[in-house]
Amino acid sequence: MENERGLVDKRIAQAFDVYEDKRRQAQHIAVPYT
């Protein structure tokens, strides 16, 4: 159970990293429009 939870935490952290990266890129692109 502990191992499974660690796996889930890692997957969430990875997804959050991807989300942050996409958000940063989107902000960079959207600067003229805001």
C-alpha distance (Angstrom), angle and dihedral (degrees) to the residues before:
residue distance angle dihedral
M1 . . .
E2 3.80 . .
N3 3.79 91.0 .
E4 3.80 91.6 49.3
R5 3.78 90.6 50.7
G6 3.80 90.9 51.2
L7 3.79 89.0 52.3
V8 3.81 91.2 52.0
D9 3.81 91.5 47.9
K10 3.79 89.9 51.3
R11 3.81 91.5 49.5
I12 3.82 91.3 49.5
A13 3.79 91.2 48.3
Q14 3.80 90.4 50.0
A15 3.80 92.5 48.2
F16 3.82 89.6 48.4
D17 3.83 90.6 51.6
V18 3.81 90.1 51.8
Y19 3.81 90.6 46.8
E20 3.81 92.4 49.7
D21 3.80 90.8 48.4
K22 3.82 92.1 50.2
R23 3.81 90.9 45.8
R24 3.80 90.9 51.2
Q25 3.80 91.1 50.0
A26 3.81 91.3 46.6
Q27 3.81 91.1 50.6
H28 3.79 90.5 48.8
I29 3.80 90.8 51.3
A30 3.81 95.0 40.9
V31 3.81 96.6 50.6
P32 3.85 94.5 103.3
Y33 3.81 91.0 49.6
T34 3.80 99.5 51.0
